[in-house]
Amino acid sequence: MGQHRRRSSRRHRLLAPSLFTALSALVVAAVMAGTHGFDPSDASAAGKEARRTRAAAPAGSPAATTAAPASPAPAADTTPSSTATPTPSATPTPTDSPSATTPAAPDAHGVVPGATAPAPADNRETATVGALFSGPVGPGNHFCTASVLHSATGNLLLTAAHCLTSTDGVTFAPGYRDGSAPYGTWRVTAIHTASGWTQNGDVDEDFAILETAPSNGRKVEDVVGGNKLGAVEPFGATVRLYGYPADTEVPNLCTNTTAQQSAYQRVIQCPSYPGGTSGGPWIDTATGDVVGAIGGYQQGGDTDDTSYSAYFDHTIAELYNEAEAAAS
């Protein structure tokens, strides 16, 4: 702030001594009040606020991995404050106004990025995604989602390991919709999981490869095709996320970009993916490879709008080779 001006000697001579003494005391008090106007408790409060900001997201959550570090509290200004009236800020010009946001364009499947809509019917990719049933194929009986993996054997599916522990009575209906299985159904005959999941329930290995038996003499991949397995691919990828909510009879589809939640977990923000969508494939829009399956952290997510997948690395690649060899 600016310095106090010296009062003129003429002004001093015109003042009575008692009045001069009183005014001098007031000036000294004002200067002392300005100099000591900073309360150390202000710095303490700022520090507590910074700590609360950093601790707001629990360790390991998506917010914790993306939140920017809190800014340090500003240094205290011990200069006496000015008594001048603040000058009003200038009226913003049109260039200061935020620019208009262009709505995101729908993708090739007609879905706006970041939004969720029913998956289109009679689509090659959608046909590879289906529901797992524990009884007759019909409304209310599906419990998880699976998809066909491309393989030499033509009979492999991908889902989450936490979806099932037994093959008893489990069938797969690709392209299932509104109580109908347009391509047929295939019986699940074997479950392959990684040792970390089998022994310890490791969420970083929450994926499973299933074998299916032929249906009417045909393998599932021969009928609907399959998606190639993508392993050791970047965490940041734009994917199409599929899943069958347990309380609906049509699969959901959402397109968005994934991020890294932890060392071996992916995360994606897509609304309306509740129970039943576990096992749903994450299909890379650039390569067509399946790079994830809803599961992993919190068995796929505690909220409907955030989904997780165990990262696909050499572990699932080795599991795939084992499953393919067993199915041969």
Order of alpha helices (4+ residues) and beta strands (2+ residues): alpha-alpha-alpha-alpha-beta-alpha-beta-beta-beta-beta-beta-alpha-beta-alpha-beta-beta-beta-beta-beta-beta-beta-alpha
